[in-house]
Amino acid sequence: MITKQQQKVPVNSSKCEHKIKFKLKMKSIAIVTFLLCLLFAFSSTIEVDKNGYILYCPCMGRFGNQADHFLGALGFAHGLNRTLVLPAWNEYRKGEARSAQIPFDTYFKVEPLLEFHRVITMETFMKELAPDIWPEQERISFCYTERTGLDGKTGKGCNAKDGNPFGPFWDNYGVNFARSQFFGPLTYDVHYQNMGEKWAEAFPPENFRVIAFTGAPASFPVQDENRHLHKFLKWSEQIEEKAKHFIKNSLPKGAFIGIHLRNGMDWVKACDHVTETKNLFSSPQCLGYRNEKGQLYMELCMPSKETIIRQIKRQIKTFKELNKNNEIKSVFVASDNNHLLEDLNKNLKRMGVVAMKLDENNPHVDLAILGMSNHFIGNCISSFSAFVKRERDSKGFPSTFWAFPKEKKEPVTKVDHEEL
């Protein structure tokens, strides 16, 4: 006969075994989870480039100039075989005393650049790598020679954070420099004189893991040898989608011409220097880097209203002759000041062509739309137009410039340039 106590023993034993198995199972899950976390941590760790890194502040001018400098910096980093840290774009907004820093990948994709050379965004570099490979005591600012500070004195250094956008740019990443390093007489032109090797000898990556320049390690306008690098610069999906949406939903169905009109007061003043120099801003893109295709003239810098209208009409007719089944139906206008929409629509009405612009001020979407146009007419001297021209060249798309080549007899105009 089995007693009640004897009956309870196997029941308690079973519960005990169940608890032990449950605890072992939970421990196993915890161990597996821990190992997976370790695996993820190691797999997501960014490998340090033993050849070093290039950092710089894109501190000269607005977007067009910064884009020129970017291509030069990309070519420079490639020549030194160092990873290029992609800086934020400096933007200057109305009513704001300090420049704003917009992450590089807001406007452009990073992946296509990797087809040419190693790159990493500044945000990723500062978060993932800088704490270990670029400690605060090793943060050195590089400049060719002493740079004058805001107080008018050199201070025997680069004064890398003096002024706007210099200070705001580095402050955005919490960077302060421990000291300065002059690199003269070395230059940024790595295409000649074994300059890449000279940089490696002067600043070996074992001793200088990071070379941070006060400004861009590049020339302006972009060096001819670096123009082709624009093919690796691809708009972000956000910018590309906005451009395509405007073309599809706002422009009439059919082909369109994209034009850039640079006519703000600052540009009027800049054009006053045409007679004083052989090259001005991006003029080499049409005149050649050695002026082999001509000299500067006012109409090239500030085309008259008559020239603009006549050239657009001529291009519409030329396009029609070459494309019988896809005529020009619209003209998309990008401008820093006066889009001339009223004048253009008045003069193009009989041709069944309408002139339009974006409702909002968005220069990057402007650029993307201009790059997608069936034909582009730009300002030879403008770096904004130069951006479009390079992009279109990389895709084999046609482009021309206002008042170029120079006509034998320039039309007399009564248009006041300040009104354009």
C-alpha positions as CSV (number, residue, x, y, z in Angstrom):
1,M,0.0,0.0,0.0
2,I,1.4,3.4,-1.0
3,T,1.2,6.2,1.5
4,K,0.4,9.8,0.7
5,Q,4.0,10.9,1.4
6,Q,5.3,8.3,-1.1
7,Q,2.8,9.7,-3.7
8,K,4.1,13.3,-3.4
9,V,7.8,12.5,-4.0
10,P,7.7,11.9,-7.7
11,V,5.4,15.0,-8.2
12,N,8.0,17.3,-6.4
13,S,10.8,15.7,-8.3
14,S,9.1,16.4,-11.6
15,K,8.6,20.0,-10.7
16,C,12.2,20.4,-9.7
17,E,13.4,18.9,-12.9
18,H,11.2,21.2,-14.9
19,K,12.6,24.3,-13.1
20,I,16.1,23.2,-13.8
21,K,15.5,22.6,-17.4
22,F,13.7,26.0,-17.7
23,K,16.7,27.8,-16.1
24,L,19.2,26.0,-18.3
25,K,17.1,27.0,-21.4
26,M,17.0,30.6,-20.3
27,K,20.7,30.6,-19.7
28,S,21.3,29.2,-23.2
29,I,19.1,31.9,-24.7
30,A,21.0,34.5,-22.8
31,I,24.3,33.1,-24.0
32,V,23.2,32.9,-27.6
33,T,21.8,36.5,-27.4
34,F,25.1,37.7,-25.9
35,L,27.1,36.0,-28.7
36,L,24.9,37.4,-31.4
37,C,25.3,40.9,-29.9
38,L,29.1,40.4,-29.9
39,L,29.0,39.2,-33.5
40,F,26.9,42.2,-34.6
41,A,29.2,44.6,-32.7
42,F,32.3,43.2,-34.4
43,S,30.6,43.0,-37.8
44,S,29.5,46.6,-37.6
45,T,32.9,47.9,-36.5
46,I,34.5,50.1,-39.2
47,E,37.9,49.0,-40.3
48,V,40.6,51.7,-39.7
49,D,42.4,52.8,-42.9
50,K,46.1,52.3,-42.1
51,N,46.8,54.8,-44.9
52,G,45.2,57.6,-43.0
53,Y,42.4,60.1,-43.5
54,I,41.8,63.5,-45.2
55,L,39.5,66.1,-43.5
56,Y,38.8,69.6,-44.6
57,C,36.4,72.5,-44.2
58,P,34.6,73.4,-47.5
59,C,34.9,77.1,-46.4
60,M,35.1,79.0,-49.7
61,G,31.9,80.3,-51.3
62,R,28.5,78.7,-51.7
63,F,27.5,75.4,-53.1
64,G,28.9,75.7,-56.6
65,N,32.4,76.6,-55.3
66,Q,32.2,73.9,-52.7
67,A,31.3,71.3,-55.3
68,D,34.4,72.3,-57.4
69,H,36.5,72.0,-54.3
70,F,35.0,68.6,-53.5
71,L,36.1,67.1,-56.8
72,G,39.6,68.4,-56.2
73,A,39.7,67.0,-52.7
74,L,38.5,63.6,-53.9
75,G,41.3,63.6,-56.5
76,F,43.8,64.7,-53.8
77,A,42.7,62.0,-51.4
78,H,43.1,59.4,-54.2
79,G,46.5,60.7,-55.0
80,L,47.6,60.4,-51.4
81,N,45.8,57.0,-51.0
82,R,44.0,58.3,-47.9
83,T,40.3,57.9,-47.1
84,L,38.4,61.1,-47.8
85,V,36.1,62.2,-44.9
86,L,33.0,63.7,-46.6
87,P,32.4,67.1,-45.0
88,A,29.0,68.7,-44.4
89,W,28.0,71.4,-46.9
90,N,28.2,74.9,-45.5
91,E,25.0,76.9,-46.2
92,Y,24.3,80.5,-45.5
93,R,20.7,81.3,-44.6
94,K,19.0,84.6,-44.5
95,G,18.8,86.1,-41.0
96,E,21.3,83.6,-39.5
97,A,24.7,84.9,-38.4
98,R,26.4,81.5,-38.4
99,S,26.5,79.1,-41.3
100,A,24.5,75.8,-41.2
101,Q,26.2,72.4,-41.8
102,I,24.2,70.0,-43.9
103,P,25.4,66.4,-43.9
104,F,27.0,65.3,-47.2
105,D,24.6,62.5,-47.8
106,T,21.6,64.8,-47.6
107,Y,22.2,65.8,-51.2
108,F,24.4,63.0,-52.6
109,K,24.7,59.2,-52.4
110,V,27.9,57.9,-50.7
111,E,28.0,54.5,-52.5
112,P,28.8,55.7,-56.0
113,L,31.9,57.5,-54.7
114,L,33.2,54.3,-53.4
115,E,33.6,53.1,-57.0
116,F,36.4,55.5,-57.3
117,H,38.0,55.8,-53.9
118,R,37.5,55.2,-50.2
119,V,35.2,57.7,-48.4
120,I,33.3,58.0,-45.1
121,T,30.9,60.6,-43.9
122,M,32.2,63.1,-41.3
123,E,29.4,62.1,-39.0
124,T,30.4,58.4,-39.0
125,F,34.1,59.3,-38.8
126,M,33.7,61.5,-35.7
127,K,31.4,59.0,-33.9
128,E,33.0,55.7,-34.8
129,L,36.7,56.4,-35.4
130,A,37.8,59.8,-34.1
131,P,37.7,58.9,-30.4
132,D,40.4,56.3,-31.0
133,I,42.5,57.4,-33.9
134,W,42.1,61.2,-33.6
135,P,42.3,62.0,-29.9
136,E,41.9,65.7,-28.9
137,Q,45.7,66.1,-28.2
138,E,46.5,64.9,-31.8
139,R,44.1,67.2,-33.6
140,I,46.3,69.3,-35.8
141,S,45.1,71.9,-38.3
142,F,47.0,72.0,-41.6
143,C,47.6,75.1,-43.7
144,Y,50.1,76.3,-46.3
145,T,51.4,79.1,-44.1
146,E,50.2,81.4,-41.3
147,R,46.6,82.5,-41.6
148,T,45.5,85.8,-40.2
149,G,43.0,85.6,-37.4
150,L,39.9,87.8,-36.8
151,D,42.1,90.1,-34.6
152,G,44.2,90.9,-37.7
153,K,47.2,88.9,-36.3
154,T,48.5,85.6,-37.5
155,G,49.1,84.2,-34.1
156,K,51.8,82.0,-35.7
157,G,49.2,79.3,-36.6
158,C,46.4,78.3,-39.0
159,N,43.7,80.0,-36.9
160,A,41.5,77.2,-38.3
161,K,38.4,78.2,-36.4
162,D,38.5,82.0,-36.9
163,G,35.6,83.4,-38.9
164,N,32.4,82.0,-40.5
165,P,32.0,79.3,-41.7
166,F,35.4,78.0,-40.2
167,G,34.3,78.2,-36.6
168,P,30.7,76.9,-37.0
169,F,31.9,74.0,-39.2
170,W,34.4,72.5,-36.7
171,D,32.1,73.4,-33.8
172,N,29.4,71.3,-35.4
173,Y,31.6,68.3,-34.8
174,G,33.0,69.4,-31.5
175,V,36.6,69.8,-32.9
176,N,39.2,72.0,-31.4
177,F,42.8,71.9,-32.6
178,A,45.8,71.4,-30.4
179,R,48.3,73.0,-32.7
180,S,49.0,74.0,-36.3
181,Q,51.1,72.4,-39.0
182,F,52.4,74.3,-42.1
183,F,52.7,72.2,-45.3
184,G,54.3,74.7,-47.7
185,P,55.9,74.3,-50.3
186,L,53.8,71.2,-51.0
187,T,50.8,71.7,-53.3
188,Y,47.4,70.0,-53.9
189,D,48.3,69.1,-57.5
190,V,48.9,65.3,-57.2
191,H,48.8,64.8,-61.0
192,Y,52.3,66.1,-61.5
193,Q,55.8,66.2,-59.9
194,N,55.2,63.0,-57.8
195,M,53.3,65.2,-55.3
196,G,51.6,62.3,-53.7
197,E,54.9,60.7,-52.8
198,K,56.2,64.0,-51.4
199,W,53.2,64.3,-49.1
200,A,53.7,60.7,-47.9
201,E,57.4,61.5,-47.1
202,A,56.6,64.7,-45.3
203,F,53.5,63.4,-43.4
204,P,53.6,59.5,-43.2
205,P,50.4,58.0,-42.0
206,E,52.1,56.2,-39.2
207,N,52.8,59.6,-37.6
208,F,49.9,61.6,-39.1
209,R,46.9,59.4,-39.2
210,V,44.6,62.4,-39.9
211,I,45.4,65.4,-42.0
212,A,42.8,68.1,-41.4
213,F,43.0,71.1,-43.7
214,T,41.8,74.6,-42.8
215,G,40.3,74.8,-46.3
216,A,39.7,72.4,-49.2
217,P,42.9,70.7,-50.5
218,A,41.9,71.8,-54.0
219,S,42.0,74.6,-56.5
220,F,39.2,76.7,-57.9
221,P,37.9,76.3,-60.5
222,V,38.2,72.6,-60.5
223,Q,41.4,71.3,-62.0
224,D,40.8,70.0,-65.6
225,E,42.2,66.6,-64.5
226,N,39.5,66.2,-61.8
227,R,36.4,67.2,-63.9
228,H,35.6,63.6,-64.8
229,L,35.2,62.7,-61.2
230,H,31.8,64.3,-61.3
231,K,30.4,61.1,-62.8
232,F,30.7,59.5,-59.3
233,L,28.6,62.3,-57.8
234,K,25.0,61.1,-57.8
235,W,22.0,63.0,-56.3
236,S,20.3,61.5,-53.2
237,E,17.0,59.8,-53.7
238,Q,15.3,62.7,-52.0
239,I,16.6,65.3,-54.4
240,E,16.2,63.0,-57.5
241,E,12.6,62.2,-56.6
242,K,11.7,65.9,-56.2
243,A,13.2,66.8,-59.5
244,K,11.4,63.9,-61.3
245,H,8.1,64.8,-59.6
246,F,8.3,68.4,-60.8
247,I,9.2,67.3,-64.4
248,K,6.3,64.8,-64.5
249,N,3.6,66.8,-62.7
250,S,4.4,70.5,-63.4
251,L,6.0,70.7,-66.8
252,P,4.0,70.2,-70.0
253,K,4.5,66.8,-71.6
254,G,7.3,66.9,-74.0
255,A,10.9,67.9,-74.2
256,F,12.2,70.9,-72.2
257,I,15.2,73.3,-72.1
258,G,16.8,74.1,-68.8
259,I,18.4,77.5,-68.4
260,H,20.4,79.2,-65.6
261,L,20.3,82.9,-65.2
262,R,22.8,84.5,-62.9
263,N,21.8,88.1,-62.5
264,G,21.8,89.1,-58.8
265,M,23.5,92.4,-57.7
266,D,26.5,90.5,-56.4
267,W,26.9,89.0,-59.9
268,V,26.5,92.4,-61.6
269,K,29.5,93.7,-59.5
270,A,31.5,90.6,-60.2
271,C,31.1,91.1,-64.0
272,D,32.7,94.5,-63.6
273,H,36.0,92.7,-63.4
274,V,35.7,91.0,-66.8
275,T,38.0,93.6,-68.4
276,E,40.6,93.3,-65.7
277,T,41.4,89.5,-65.9
278,K,41.8,86.7,-68.3
279,N,39.9,84.1,-66.2
280,L,36.9,84.7,-63.9
281,F,35.5,82.0,-61.7
282,S,34.4,79.0,-63.9
283,S,35.2,80.7,-67.3
284,P,37.8,78.0,-68.2
285,Q,34.8,75.6,-68.9
286,C,34.1,77.5,-72.1
287,L,37.2,79.6,-72.7
288,G,39.8,76.9,-71.8
289,Y,42.2,76.8,-69.0
290,R,44.8,78.7,-71.1
291,N,42.2,80.9,-72.9
292,E,42.8,78.8,-76.0
293,K,39.1,79.3,-76.9
294,G,38.9,83.1,-76.4
295,Q,38.9,86.0,-73.9
296,L,36.4,87.2,-71.5
297,Y,33.7,89.7,-72.5
298,M,30.7,91.3,-70.8
299,E,28.0,89.5,-72.7
300,L,29.5,86.2,-71.6
301,C,29.1,87.2,-68.0
302,M,25.9,89.2,-68.1
303,P,23.9,88.3,-71.3
304,S,21.3,90.8,-72.3
305,K,17.6,90.0,-72.2
306,E,17.6,90.0,-76.0
307,T,20.5,87.6,-76.2
308,I,18.7,85.2,-73.8
309,I,15.4,85.2,-75.7
310,R,17.1,85.0,-79.1
311,Q,19.3,82.0,-78.0
312,I,16.3,80.1,-76.5
313,K,14.3,80.6,-79.7
314,R,17.2,79.4,-81.8
315,Q,17.6,76.3,-79.6
316,I,13.9,75.5,-79.8
317,K,14.1,75.6,-83.6
318,T,17.3,73.5,-83.8
319,F,15.9,70.9,-81.4
320,K,12.7,70.7,-83.6
321,E,14.7,70.0,-86.7
322,L,16.6,67.2,-85.0
323,N,13.6,65.7,-83.1
324,K,10.5,65.8,-85.2
325,N,8.4,63.8,-82.8
326,N,9.5,65.4,-79.5
327,E,9.4,69.1,-79.7
328,I,10.4,71.6,-76.9
329,K,7.2,72.4,-74.9
330,S,8.7,74.3,-71.9
331,V,11.7,76.1,-70.5
332,F,12.7,75.5,-66.9
333,V,14.4,78.5,-65.4
334,A,16.8,78.5,-62.4
335,S,18.0,81.8,-61.1
336,D,19.5,83.5,-58.1
337,N,17.4,86.6,-58.7
338,N,15.2,87.4,-61.7
339,H,13.8,84.4,-63.6
340,L,12.5,86.6,-66.4
341,L,9.3,84.5,-66.6
342,E,7.1,87.3,-67.8
343,D,9.4,88.3,-70.6
344,L,10.1,84.7,-71.6
345,N,6.4,83.6,-71.7
346,K,5.5,86.7,-73.7
347,N,8.2,86.0,-76.3
348,L,7.7,82.2,-76.5
349,K,3.9,82.1,-76.6
350,R,3.7,82.0,-80.4
351,M,6.0,78.9,-80.3
352,G,3.7,77.1,-77.9
353,V,6.4,77.1,-75.2
354,V,5.9,78.0,-71.6
355,A,8.6,79.1,-69.1
356,M,8.4,77.8,-65.5
357,K,10.4,77.7,-62.2
358,L,10.1,75.9,-58.9
359,D,7.6,77.3,-56.5
360,E,10.0,77.0,-53.6
361,N,13.6,78.1,-53.4
362,N,15.6,74.9,-53.7
363,P,18.9,75.3,-55.6
364,H,19.8,71.6,-55.4
365,V,16.5,70.5,-57.0
366,D,17.1,73.2,-59.6
367,L,20.4,71.7,-60.4
368,A,18.9,68.2,-60.6
369,I,16.2,69.4,-63.0
370,L,18.7,71.2,-65.2
371,G,20.8,68.1,-65.4
372,M,17.7,66.1,-66.7
373,S,16.7,68.7,-69.3
374,N,16.9,67.9,-73.0
375,H,19.2,70.8,-73.5
376,F,20.9,73.1,-71.1
377,I,22.0,76.7,-71.5
378,G,24.2,78.1,-68.7
379,N,26.4,80.9,-67.7
380,C,30.1,80.1,-68.6
381,I,31.5,82.0,-65.7
382,S,29.1,80.6,-63.0
383,S,30.2,77.6,-60.9
384,F,26.5,76.8,-60.5
385,S,26.2,76.4,-64.3
386,A,29.6,74.5,-64.2
387,F,28.1,71.9,-61.9
388,V,25.3,71.2,-64.4
389,K,27.7,71.2,-67.4
390,R,30.0,68.6,-65.7
391,E,27.0,66.3,-64.8
392,R,25.6,66.5,-68.3
393,D,29.1,65.9,-69.8
394,S,29.4,62.7,-67.8
395,K,26.1,61.5,-69.2
396,G,26.7,62.7,-72.8
397,F,23.9,65.3,-72.6
398,P,24.2,68.5,-74.7
399,S,24.9,71.9,-73.2
400,T,25.7,75.4,-74.5
401,F,26.5,78.8,-72.9
402,W,25.0,82.2,-73.2
403,A,26.6,84.4,-75.8
404,F,29.2,81.7,-76.7
405,P,30.9,81.5,-79.0
406,K,31.1,85.3,-79.4
407,E,29.2,86.8,-82.2
408,K,31.1,89.0,-84.6
409,K,28.8,91.9,-83.9
410,E,27.2,91.9,-80.5
411,P,23.6,93.2,-80.4
412,V,23.1,96.6,-78.9
413,T,20.9,96.5,-75.9
414,K,19.2,99.1,-73.8
415,V,18.5,96.7,-71.0
416,D,19.7,97.9,-67.6
417,H,21.7,94.9,-66.1
418,E,20.6,95.8,-62.6
419,E,17.0,95.0,-63.6
420,L,17.9,91.5,-64.8
